Amino acid sequence: MLGLPLDKVKVKIGDSDLPPAPVEGGSWTAASVGSAVMEACDGIRKELLSRAGKLKNTPLDGAELADVTFVDGEIRMKGDLPAACPCPKCCAGLTSPSRRN
């Protein structure tokens, strides 16, 4: 969904710093939260593409989600692999997520 290598993905469940969630239980948890994860990934993809389009010297200006693919930590124009923007570059200036106290 986001085109990241698995070693760059951190899954956190059962952490008391996170909001309450259903009991962890393999496929039950996947079925319960899978659509929320999918929706969050869609939002992240839209935000990253929006940020990429605002960067100087990027080939992604004006691109729509249907025009791009997320691969190996980059946003790439479909059919034009050299036309890419690294996702970390799109995240520049973002603050870390807030934590519950």
Secondary structure as GFF3:
##gff-version 3
##sequence-region A 1 101
A	DSSP	three_ten_helix	6	8	.	.	.	ID=ss1
A	DSSP	alpha_helix	27	54	.	.	.	ID=ss2
A	DSSP	three_ten_helix	65	67	.	.	.	ID=ss3
A	DSSP	beta_strand	68	71	.	.	.	ID=ss4
A	DSSP	beta_strand	74	77	.	.	.	ID=ss5
A	DSSP	beta_strand	80	86	.	.	.	ID=ss6
A	DSSP	alpha_helix	87	90	.	.	.	ID=ss7
###
